Amino acid sequence: MTLKKSSKGMLFGLGLMVATAAPVFSPVSMSMQYPSVQAASQMGKIQLILKKLRTSMSSMKDFDELEKAGMSKKDVDRMRRAMTQKIQQLTDDAVRSIRNI
């Protein structure tokens, strides 16, 4: 089966339209078309990270109470180190997210 010259041209044109139209509907181009939506999503993420960071920092005060209540200094120090690492990770995440905006 052979195609006429006009049919070949029409198929080529249709293929070209599909090839050039496909990026318009891709998720990558949508995020590029709507930066405010992407920024709003990032802001929500940053707000959540900051909320976790505030909670973690306020819980550092509780470790003094645990020590006063009789928990060994070694265990309290271990908990403080773990919380300090968590706070550092959350801080790094917040800074990275802010830079991405």
PDB file as gemmi writes it, atoms N, CA and C in Angstrom:
CRYST1    1.000    1.000    1.000  90.00  90.00  90.00 P 1                      
ATOM      1  N   MET A   1       0.839  -1.170   0.000  1.00  0.00           N  
ATOM      2  CA  MET A   1       0.000   0.000   0.000  1.00  0.00           C  
ATOM      3  C   MET A   1       0.888   1.238   0.000  1.00  0.00           C  
ATOM      4  N   THR A   2       0.653   2.092  -0.916  1.00  0.00           N  
ATOM      5  CA  THR A   2       1.435   3.319  -1.007  1.00  0.00           C  
ATOM      6  C   THR A   2       0.554   4.507  -0.688  1.00  0.00           C  
ATOM      7  N   LEU A   3       1.167   5.505  -0.116  1.00  0.00           N  
ATOM      8  CA  LEU A   3       0.446   6.725   0.219  1.00  0.00           C  
ATOM      9  C   LEU A   3       0.703   7.764  -0.860  1.00  0.00           C  
ATOM     10  N   LYS A   4      -0.309   8.526  -1.143  1.00  0.00           N  
ATOM     11  CA  LYS A   4      -0.140   9.624  -2.075  1.00  0.00           C  
ATOM     12  C   LYS A   4       0.718  10.691  -1.431  1.00  0.00           C  
ATOM     13  N   LYS A   5       1.237  11.564  -2.272  1.00  0.00           N  
ATOM     14  CA  LYS A   5       2.100  12.626  -1.796  1.00  0.00           C  
ATOM     15  C   LYS A   5       1.375  13.509  -0.776  1.00  0.00           C  
ATOM     16  N   SER A   6       0.115  13.808  -1.004  1.00  0.00           N  
ATOM     17  CA  SER A   6      -0.640  14.671  -0.092  1.00  0.00           C  
ATOM     18  C   SER A   6      -0.889  13.949   1.237  1.00  0.00           C  
ATOM     19  N   SER A   7      -1.065  12.656   1.222  1.00  0.00           N  
ATOM     20  CA  SER A   7      -1.278  11.891   2.457  1.00  0.00           C  
ATOM     21  C   SER A   7      -0.007  11.864   3.285  1.00  0.00           C  
ATOM     22  N   LYS A   8       1.141  11.715   2.627  1.00  0.00           N  
ATOM     23  CA  LYS A   8       2.413  11.734   3.334  1.00  0.00           C  
ATOM     24  C   LYS A   8       2.631  13.090   3.993  1.00  0.00           C  
ATOM     25  N   GLY A   9       2.325  14.140   3.269  1.00  0.00           N  
ATOM     26  CA  GLY A   9       2.482  15.489   3.812  1.00  0.00           C  
ATOM     27  C   GLY A   9       1.555  15.718   5.001  1.00  0.00           C  
ATOM     28  N   MET A  10       0.331  15.188   4.897  1.00  0.00           N  
ATOM     29  CA  MET A  10      -0.626  15.348   5.975  1.00  0.00           C  
ATOM     30  C   MET A  10      -0.161  14.567   7.208  1.00  0.00           C  
ATOM     31  N   LEU A  11       0.351  13.370   7.022  1.00  0.00           N  
ATOM     32  CA  LEU A  11       0.863  12.585   8.147  1.00  0.00           C  
ATOM     33  C   LEU A  11       2.073  13.267   8.775  1.00  0.00           C  
ATOM     34  N   PHE A  12       2.954  13.805   7.941  1.00  0.00           N  
ATOM     35  CA  PHE A  12       4.112  14.511   8.467  1.00  0.00           C  
ATOM     36  C   PHE A  12       3.678  15.739   9.268  1.00  0.00           C  
ATOM     37  N   GLY A  13       2.721  16.465   8.728  1.00  0.00           N  
ATOM     38  CA  GLY A  13       2.206  17.649   9.419  1.00  0.00           C  
ATOM     39  C   GLY A  13       1.546  17.284  10.741  1.00  0.00           C  
ATOM     40  N   LEU A  14       0.773  16.204  10.753  1.00  0.00           N  
ATOM     41  CA  LEU A  14       0.129  15.745  11.975  1.00  0.00           C  
ATOM     42  C   LEU A  14       1.177  15.306  12.995  1.00  0.00           C  
ATOM     43  N   GLY A  15       2.188  14.593  12.555  1.00  0.00           N  
ATOM     44  CA  GLY A  15       3.273  14.177  13.449  1.00  0.00           C  
ATOM     45  C   GLY A  15       4.021  15.371  14.013  1.00  0.00           C  
ATOM     46  N   LEU A  16       4.229  16.372  13.175  1.00  0.00           N  
ATOM     47  CA  LEU A  16       4.902  17.581  13.619  1.00  0.00           C  
ATOM     48  C   LEU A  16       4.059  18.328  14.648  1.00  0.00           C  
ATOM     49  N   MET A  17       2.741  18.375  14.431  1.00  0.00           N  
ATOM     50  CA  MET A  17       1.858  19.043  15.390  1.00  0.00           C  
ATOM     51  C   MET A  17       1.876  18.320  16.739  1.00  0.00           C  
ATOM     52  N   VAL A  18       1.830  17.000  16.687  1.00  0.00           N  
ATOM     53  CA  VAL A  18       1.850  16.221  17.926  1.00  0.00           C  
ATOM     54  C   VAL A  18       3.182  16.391  18.636  1.00  0.00           C  
ATOM     55  N   ALA A  19       4.259  16.382  17.885  1.00  0.00           N  
ATOM     56  CA  ALA A  19       5.586  16.515  18.489  1.00  0.00           C  
ATOM     57  C   ALA A  19       5.780  17.882  19.125  1.00  0.00           C  
ATOM     58  N   THR A  20       5.265  18.920  18.499  1.00  0.00           N  
ATOM     59  CA  THR A  20       5.450  20.258  19.072  1.00  0.00           C  
ATOM     60  C   THR A  20       4.419  20.563  20.143  1.00  0.00           C  
ATOM     61  N   ALA A  21       3.267  19.901  20.115  1.00  0.00           N  
ATOM     62  CA  ALA A  21       2.222  20.171  21.115  1.00  0.00           C  
ATOM     63  C   ALA A  21       2.468  19.395  22.407  1.00  0.00           C  
ATOM     64  N   ALA A  22       3.168  18.286  22.338  1.00  0.00           N  
ATOM     65  CA  ALA A  22       3.362  17.448  23.524  1.00  0.00           C  
ATOM     66  C   ALA A  22       4.014  18.188  24.688  1.00  0.00           C  
ATOM     67  N   PRO A  23       5.062  18.999  24.484  1.00  0.00           N  
ATOM     68  CA  PRO A  23       5.655  19.687  25.625  1.00  0.00           C  
ATOM     69  C   PRO A  23       4.712  20.685  26.306  1.00  0.00           C  
ATOM     70  N   VAL A  24       3.733  21.180  25.584  1.00  0.00           N  
ATOM     71  CA  VAL A  24       2.809  22.143  26.166  1.00  0.00           C  
ATOM     72  C   VAL A  24       2.037  21.519  27.331  1.00  0.00           C  
ATOM     73  N   PHE A  25       1.764  20.218  27.219  1.00  0.00           N  
ATOM     74  CA  PHE A  25       0.968  19.541  28.240  1.00  0.00           C  
ATOM     75  C   PHE A  25       1.808  18.773  29.249  1.00  0.00           C  
ATOM     76  N   SER A  26       3.110  18.853  29.129  1.00  0.00           N  
ATOM     77  CA  SER A  26       3.965  18.113  30.050  1.00  0.00           C  
ATOM     78  C   SER A  26       3.991  18.799  31.410  1.00  0.00           C  
ATOM     79  N   PRO A  27       4.193  18.027  32.490  1.00  0.00           N  
ATOM     80  CA  PRO A  27       4.245  18.615  33.829  1.00  0.00           C  
ATOM     81  C   PRO A  27       5.362  19.637  33.989  1.00  0.00           C  
ATOM     82  N   VAL A  28       6.453  19.449  33.270  1.00  0.00           N  
ATOM     83  CA  VAL A  28       7.575  20.371  33.386  1.00  0.00           C  
ATOM     84  C   VAL A  28       7.176  21.744  32.867  1.00  0.00           C  
ATOM     85  N   SER A  29       6.523  21.770  31.700  1.00  0.00           N  
ATOM     86  CA  SER A  29       6.160  23.064  31.149  1.00  0.00           C  
ATOM     87  C   SER A  29       5.056  23.718  31.970  1.00  0.00           C  
ATOM     88  N   MET A  30       4.176  22.918  32.586  1.00  0.00           N  
ATOM     89  CA  MET A  30       3.128  23.503  33.410  1.00  0.00           C  
ATOM     90  C   MET A  30       3.730  24.200  34.622  1.00  0.00           C  
ATOM     91  N   SER A  31       4.758  23.602  35.204  1.00  0.00           N  
ATOM     92  CA  SER A  31       5.375  24.254  36.353  1.00  0.00           C  
ATOM     93  C   SER A  31       6.113  25.510  35.912  1.00  0.00           C  
ATOM     94  N   MET A  32       6.566  25.536  34.675  1.00  0.00           N  
ATOM     95  CA  MET A  32       7.245  26.725  34.179  1.00  0.00           C  
ATOM     96  C   MET A  32       6.236  27.813  33.823  1.00  0.00           C  
ATOM     97  N   GLN A  33       5.033  27.414  33.405  1.00  0.00           N  
ATOM     98  CA  GLN A  33       4.022  28.383  33.044  1.00  0.00           C  
ATOM     99  C   GLN A  33       3.392  29.028  34.274  1.00  0.00           C  
ATOM    100  N   TYR A  34       3.326  28.325  35.373  1.00  0.00           N  
ATOM    101  CA  TYR A  34       2.652  28.802  36.568  1.00  0.00           C  
ATOM    102  C   TYR A  34       3.606  28.850  37.757  1.00  0.00           C  
ATOM    103  N   PRO A  35       4.567  29.778  37.733  1.00  0.00           N  
ATOM    104  CA  PRO A  35       5.534  29.832  38.838  1.00  0.00           C  
ATOM    105  C   PRO A  35       4.892  30.209  40.161  1.00  0.00           C  
ATOM    106  N   SER A  36       3.778  30.944  40.129  1.00  0.00           N  
ATOM    107  CA  SER A  36       3.138  31.324  41.387  1.00  0.00           C  
ATOM    108  C   SER A  36       2.558  30.102  42.091  1.00  0.00           C  
ATOM    109  N   VAL A  37       2.066  29.139  41.340  1.00  0.00           N  
ATOM    110  CA  VAL A  37       1.551  27.904  41.941  1.00  0.00           C  
ATOM    111  C   VAL A  37       2.703  27.126  42.567  1.00  0.00           C  
ATOM    112  N   GLN A  38       3.808  27.066  41.869  1.00  0.00           N  
ATOM    113  CA  GLN A  38       4.979  26.362  42.383  1.00  0.00           C  
ATOM    114  C   GLN A  38       5.512  27.074  43.625  1.00  0.00           C  
ATOM    115  N   ALA A  39       5.550  28.392  43.605  1.00  0.00           N  
ATOM    116  CA  ALA A  39       6.035  29.157  44.753  1.00  0.00           C  
ATOM    117  C   ALA A  39       5.108  28.980  45.946  1.00  0.00           C  
ATOM    118  N   ALA A  40       3.803  28.940  45.701  1.00  0.00           N  
ATOM    119  CA  ALA A  40       2.845  28.740  46.793  1.00  0.00           C  
ATOM    120  C   ALA A  40       3.036  27.364  47.422  1.00  0.00           C  
ATOM    121  N   SER A  41       3.290  26.374  46.595  1.00  0.00           N  
ATOM    122  CA  SER A  41       3.541  25.031  47.111  1.00  0.00           C  
ATOM    123  C   SER A  41       4.813  25.011  47.958  1.00  0.00           C  
ATOM    124  N   GLN A  42       5.851  25.686  47.478  1.00  0.00           N  
ATOM    125  CA  GLN A  42       7.104  25.773  48.227  1.00  0.00           C  
ATOM    126  C   GLN A  42       6.905  26.519  49.541  1.00  0.00           C  
ATOM    127  N   MET A  43       6.093  27.573  49.524  1.00  0.00           N  
ATOM    128  CA  MET A  43       5.842  28.334  50.748  1.00  0.00           C  
ATOM    129  C   MET A  43       5.129  27.476  51.787  1.00  0.00           C  
ATOM    130  N   GLY A  44       4.187  26.649  51.339  1.00  0.00           N  
ATOM    131  CA  GLY A  44       3.510  25.737  52.259  1.00  0.00           C  
ATOM    132  C   GLY A  44       4.495  24.766  52.891  1.00  0.00           C  
ATOM    133  N   LYS A  45       5.422  24.273  52.083  1.00  0.00           N  
ATOM    134  CA  LYS A  45       6.448  23.364  52.584  1.00  0.00           C  
ATOM    135  C   LYS A  45       7.347  24.066  53.603  1.00  0.00           C  
ATOM    136  N   ILE A  46       7.724  25.299  53.294  1.00  0.00           N  
ATOM    137  CA  ILE A  46       8.588  26.061  54.201  1.00  0.00           C  
ATOM    138  C   ILE A  46       7.871  26.326  55.522  1.00  0.00           C  
ATOM    139  N   GLN A  47       6.603  26.690  55.446  1.00  0.00           N  
ATOM    140  CA  GLN A  47       5.841  26.951  56.668  1.00  0.00           C  
ATOM    141  C   GLN A  47       5.756  25.705  57.545  1.00  0.00           C  
ATOM    142  N   LEU A  48       5.576  24.549  56.929  1.00  0.00           N  
ATOM    143  CA  LEU A  48       5.531  23.301  57.685  1.00  0.00           C  
ATOM    144  C   LEU A  48       6.880  23.004  58.335  1.00  0.00           C  
ATOM    145  N   ILE A  49       7.959  23.196  57.593  1.00  0.00           N  
ATOM    146  CA  ILE A  49       9.298  22.971  58.140  1.00  0.00           C  
ATOM    147  C   ILE A  49       9.558  23.901  59.317  1.00  0.00           C  
ATOM    148  N   LEU A  50       9.170  25.184  59.160  1.00  0.00           N  
ATOM    149  CA  LEU A  50       9.384  26.143  60.247  1.00  0.00           C  
ATOM    150  C   LEU A  50       8.553  25.802  61.475  1.00  0.00           C  
ATOM    151  N   LYS A  51       7.361  25.283  61.259  1.00  0.00           N  
ATOM    152  CA  LYS A  51       6.515  24.862  62.388  1.00  0.00           C  
ATOM    153  C   LYS A  51       7.184  23.710  63.142  1.00  0.00           C  
ATOM    154  N   LYS A  52       7.693  22.743  62.405  1.00  0.00           N  
ATOM    155  CA  LYS A  52       8.403  21.619  63.027  1.00  0.00           C  
ATOM    156  C   LYS A  52       9.657  22.108  63.750  1.00  0.00           C  
ATOM    157  N   LEU A  53      10.325  23.076  63.159  1.00  0.00           N  
ATOM    158  CA  LEU A  53      11.539  23.622  63.751  1.00  0.00           C  
ATOM    159  C   LEU A  53      11.229  24.321  65.073  1.00  0.00           C  
ATOM    160  N   ARG A  54      10.162  25.120  65.099  1.00  0.00           N  
ATOM    161  CA  ARG A  54       9.770  25.783  66.356  1.00  0.00           C  
ATOM    162  C   ARG A  54       9.424  24.768  67.435  1.00  0.00           C  
ATOM    163  N   THR A  55       8.686  23.733  67.067  1.00  0.00           N  
ATOM    164  CA  THR A  55       8.309  22.687  68.021  1.00  0.00           C  
ATOM    165  C   THR A  55       9.540  21.973  68.563  1.00  0.00           C  
ATOM    166  N   SER A  56      10.457  21.662  67.682  1.00  0.00           N  
ATOM    167  CA  SER A  56      11.683  20.972  68.103  1.00  0.00           C  
ATOM    168  C   SER A  56      12.519  21.842  69.024  1.00  0.00           C  
ATOM    169  N   MET A  57      12.608  23.120  68.706  1.00  0.00           N  
ATOM    170  CA  MET A  57      13.406  24.015  69.549  1.00  0.00           C  
ATOM    171  C   MET A  57      12.768  24.202  70.922  1.00  0.00           C  
ATOM    172  N   SER A  58      11.454  24.248  70.968  1.00  0.00           N  
ATOM    173  CA  SER A  58      10.796  24.410  72.268  1.00  0.00           C  
ATOM    174  C   SER A  58      10.923  23.145  73.113  1.00  0.00           C  
ATOM    175  N   SER A  59      11.045  22.003  72.474  1.00  0.00           N  
ATOM    176  CA  SER A  59      11.180  20.758  73.242  1.00  0.00           C  
ATOM    177  C   SER A  59      12.565  20.624  73.879  1.00  0.00           C  
ATOM    178  N   MET A  60      13.522  21.420  73.413  1.00  0.00           N  
ATOM    179  CA  MET A  60      14.859  21.390  74.033  1.00  0.00           C  
ATOM    180  C   MET A  60      14.784  21.788  75.505  1.00  0.00           C  
ATOM    181  N   LYS A  61      13.835  22.663  75.841  1.00  0.00           N  
ATOM    182  CA  LYS A  61      13.666  23.090  77.226  1.00  0.00           C  
ATOM    183  C   LYS A  61      13.191  21.942  78.109  1.00  0.00           C  
ATOM    184  N   ASP A  62      12.476  20.998  77.529  1.00  0.00           N  
ATOM    185  CA  ASP A  62      11.946  19.870  78.295  1.00  0.00           C  
ATOM    186  C   ASP A  62      13.059  18.956  78.807  1.00  0.00           C  
ATOM    187  N   PHE A  63      14.193  18.962  78.153  1.00  0.00           N  
ATOM    188  CA  PHE A  63      15.281  18.080  78.572  1.00  0.00           C  
ATOM    189  C   PHE A  63      15.816  18.471  79.948  1.00  0.00           C  
ATOM    190  N   ASP A  64      15.823  19.764  80.236  1.00  0.00           N  
ATOM    191  CA  ASP A  64      16.232  20.203  81.577  1.00  0.00           C  
ATOM    192  C   ASP A  64      15.290  19.634  82.626  1.00  0.00           C  
ATOM    193  N   GLU A  65      14.000  19.643  82.315  1.00  0.00           N  
ATOM    194  CA  GLU A  65      12.996  19.108  83.241  1.00  0.00           C  
ATOM    195  C   GLU A  65      13.189  17.611  83.453  1.00  0.00           C  
ATOM    196  N   LEU A  66      13.533  16.907  82.388  1.00  0.00           N  
ATOM    197  CA  LEU A  66      13.768  15.460  82.514  1.00  0.00           C  
ATOM    198  C   LEU A  66      14.950  15.178  83.437  1.00  0.00           C  
ATOM    199  N   GLU A  67      15.972  15.990  83.290  1.00  0.00           N  
ATOM    200  CA  GLU A  67      17.157  15.809  84.137  1.00  0.00           C  
ATOM    201  C   GLU A  67      16.815  16.112  85.599  1.00  0.00           C  
ATOM    202  N   LYS A  68      16.029  17.162  85.813  1.00  0.00           N  
ATOM    203  CA  LYS A  68      15.611  17.504  87.172  1.00  0.00           C  
ATOM    204  C   LYS A  68      14.721  16.412  87.769  1.00  0.00           C  
ATOM    205  N   ALA A  69      13.959  15.748  86.907  1.00  0.00           N  
ATOM    206  CA  ALA A  69      13.050  14.695  87.377  1.00  0.00           C  
ATOM    207  C   ALA A  69      13.772  13.398  87.689  1.00  0.00           C  
ATOM    208  N   GLY A  70      15.064  13.328  87.373  1.00  0.00           N  
ATOM    209  CA  GLY A  70      15.815  12.142  87.755  1.00  0.00           C  
ATOM    210  C   GLY A  70      16.407  11.327  86.625  1.00  0.00           C  
ATOM    211  N   MET A  71      16.183  11.708  85.393  1.00  0.00           N  
ATOM    212  CA  MET A  71      16.779  10.965  84.286  1.00  0.00           C  
ATOM    213  C   MET A  71      18.285  11.218  84.290  1.00  0.00           C  
ATOM    214  N   SER A  72      19.036  10.191  83.923  1.00  0.00           N  
ATOM    215  CA  SER A  72      20.500  10.326  83.957  1.00  0.00           C  
ATOM    216  C   SER A  72      20.979  11.372  82.953  1.00  0.00           C  
ATOM    217  N   LYS A  73      22.052  12.056  83.330  1.00  0.00           N  
ATOM    218  CA  LYS A  73      22.617  13.111  82.476  1.00  0.00           C  
ATOM    219  C   LYS A  73      23.049  12.532  81.134  1.00  0.00           C  
ATOM    220  N   LYS A  74      23.556  11.314  81.144  1.00  0.00           N  
ATOM    221  CA  LYS A  74      24.007  10.662  79.914  1.00  0.00           C  
ATOM    222  C   LYS A  74      22.835  10.508  78.928  1.00  0.00           C  
ATOM    223  N   ASP A  75      21.678  10.050  79.433  1.00  0.00           N  
ATOM    224  CA  ASP A  75      20.509   9.875  78.565  1.00  0.00           C  
ATOM    225  C   ASP A  75      19.966  11.217  78.067  1.00  0.00           C  
ATOM    226  N   VAL A  76      19.954  12.202  78.952  1.00  0.00           N  
ATOM    227  CA  VAL A  76      19.465  13.528  78.570  1.00  0.00           C  
ATOM    228  C   VAL A  76      20.387  14.139  77.511  1.00  0.00           C  
ATOM    229  N   ASP A  77      21.691  13.993  77.687  1.00  0.00           N  
ATOM    230  CA  ASP A  77      22.641  14.524  76.702  1.00  0.00           C  
ATOM    231  C   ASP A  77      22.480  13.836  75.346  1.00  0.00           C  
ATOM    232  N   ARG A  78      22.214  12.540  75.371  1.00  0.00           N  
ATOM    233  CA  ARG A  78      22.004  11.800  74.123  1.00  0.00           C  
ATOM    234  C   ARG A  78      20.747  12.325  73.412  1.00  0.00           C  
ATOM    235  N   MET A  79      19.701  12.585  74.190  1.00  0.00           N  
ATOM    236  CA  MET A  79      18.473  13.128  73.611  1.00  0.00           C  
ATOM    237  C   MET A  79      18.699  14.544  73.073  1.00  0.00           C  
ATOM    238  N   ARG A  80      19.485  15.324  73.775  1.00  0.00           N  
ATOM    239  CA  ARG A  80      19.801  16.682  73.304  1.00  0.00           C  
ATOM    240  C   ARG A  80      20.569  16.637  71.981  1.00  0.00           C  
ATOM    241  N   ARG A  81      21.540  15.729  71.896  1.00  0.00           N  
ATOM    242  CA  ARG A  81      22.311  15.613  70.649  1.00  0.00           C  
ATOM    243  C   ARG A  81      21.406  15.212  69.483  1.00  0.00           C  
ATOM    244  N   ALA A  82      20.514  14.266  69.739  1.00  0.00           N  
ATOM    245  CA  ALA A  82      19.600  13.835  68.674  1.00  0.00           C  
ATOM    246  C   ALA A  82      18.693  14.987  68.240  1.00  0.00           C  
ATOM    247  N   MET A  83      18.192  15.746  69.216  1.00  0.00           N  
ATOM    248  CA  MET A  83      17.324  16.871  68.874  1.00  0.00           C  
ATOM    249  C   MET A  83      18.106  17.968  68.160  1.00  0.00           C  
ATOM    250  N   THR A  84      19.330  18.196  68.563  1.00  0.00           N  
ATOM    251  CA  THR A  84      20.172  19.191  67.894  1.00  0.00           C  
ATOM    252  C   THR A  84      20.399  18.804  66.438  1.00  0.00           C  
ATOM    253  N   GLN A  85      20.619  17.514  66.185  1.00  0.00           N  
ATOM    254  CA  GLN A  85      20.792  17.051  64.806  1.00  0.00           C  
ATOM    255  C   GLN A  85      19.503  17.241  64.001  1.00  0.00           C  
ATOM    256  N   LYS A  86      18.366  16.958  64.638  1.00  0.00           N  
ATOM    257  CA  LYS A  86      17.089  17.146  63.956  1.00  0.00           C  
ATOM    258  C   LYS A  86      16.871  18.623  63.631  1.00  0.00           C  
ATOM    259  N   ILE A  87      17.176  19.497  64.574  1.00  0.00           N  
ATOM    260  CA  ILE A  87      17.030  20.935  64.359  1.00  0.00           C  
ATOM    261  C   ILE A  87      17.941  21.393  63.228  1.00  0.00           C  
ATOM    262  N   GLN A  88      19.161  20.882  63.187  1.00  0.00           N  
ATOM    263  CA  GLN A  88      20.092  21.250  62.117  1.00  0.00           C  
ATOM    264  C   GLN A  88      19.571  20.793  60.758  1.00  0.00           C  
ATOM    265  N   GLN A  89      19.008  19.583  60.703  1.00  0.00           N  
ATOM    266  CA  GLN A  89      18.458  19.066  59.451  1.00  0.00           C  
ATOM    267  C   GLN A  89      17.266  19.903  58.991  1.00  0.00           C  
ATOM    268  N   LEU A  90      16.374  20.247  59.928  1.00  0.00           N  
ATOM    269  CA  LEU A  90      15.225  21.072  59.577  1.00  0.00           C  
ATOM    270  C   LEU A  90      15.661  22.460  59.104  1.00  0.00           C  
ATOM    271  N   THR A  91      16.682  23.015  59.748  1.00  0.00           N  
ATOM    272  CA  THR A  91      17.210  24.313  59.333  1.00  0.00           C  
ATOM    273  C   THR A  91      17.782  24.236  57.924  1.00  0.00           C  
ATOM    274  N   ASP A  92      18.535  23.186  57.649  1.00  0.00           N  
ATOM    275  CA  ASP A  92      19.092  22.993  56.303  1.00  0.00           C  
ATOM    276  C   ASP A  92      17.978  22.850  55.264  1.00  0.00           C  
ATOM    277  N   ASP A  93      16.925  22.084  55.604  1.00  0.00           N  
ATOM    278  CA  ASP A  93      15.794  21.913  54.692  1.00  0.00           C  
ATOM    279  C   ASP A  93      15.094  23.238  54.411  1.00  0.00           C  
ATOM    280  N   ALA A  94      14.903  24.035  55.455  1.00  0.00           N  
ATOM    281  CA  ALA A  94      14.246  25.335  55.287  1.00  0.00           C  
ATOM    282  C   ALA A  94      15.079  26.250  54.396  1.00  0.00           C  
ATOM    283  N   VAL A  95      16.360  26.308  54.634  1.00  0.00           N  
ATOM    284  CA  VAL A  95      17.245  27.165  53.829  1.00  0.00           C  
ATOM    285  C   VAL A  95      17.252  26.698  52.370  1.00  0.00           C  
ATOM    286  N   ARG A  96      17.317  25.401  52.164  1.00  0.00           N  
ATOM    287  CA  ARG A  96      17.319  24.849  50.794  1.00  0.00           C  
ATOM    288  C   ARG A  96      16.008  25.186  50.092  1.00  0.00           C  
ATOM    289  N   SER A  97      14.888  25.064  50.793  1.00  0.00           N  
ATOM    290  CA  SER A  97      13.590  25.370  50.183  1.00  0.00           C  
ATOM    291  C   SER A  97      13.458  26.846  49.868  1.00  0.00           C  
ATOM    292  N   ILE A  98      13.963  27.692  50.741  1.00  0.00           N  
ATOM    293  CA  ILE A  98      13.914  29.138  50.502  1.00  0.00           C  
ATOM    294  C   ILE A  98      14.761  29.504  49.290  1.00  0.00           C  
ATOM    295  N   ARG A  99      15.901  28.887  49.162  1.00  0.00           N  
ATOM    296  CA  ARG A  99      16.760  29.168  47.996  1.00  0.00           C  
ATOM    297  C   ARG A  99      16.119  28.703  46.697  1.00  0.00           C  
ATOM    298  N   ASN A 100      15.317  27.632  46.763  1.00  0.00           N  
ATOM    299  CA  ASN A 100      14.663  27.120  45.558  1.00  0.00           C  
ATOM    300  C   ASN A 100      13.574  28.053  45.038  1.00  0.00           C  
ATOM    301  N   ILE A 101      13.054  28.869  45.925  1.00  0.00           N  
ATOM    302  CA  ILE A 101      12.006  29.809  45.490  1.00  0.00           C  
ATOM    303  C   ILE A 101      12.676  30.897  44.695  1.00  0.00           C  
TER     304      ILE A 101                                                      
END                                                                             
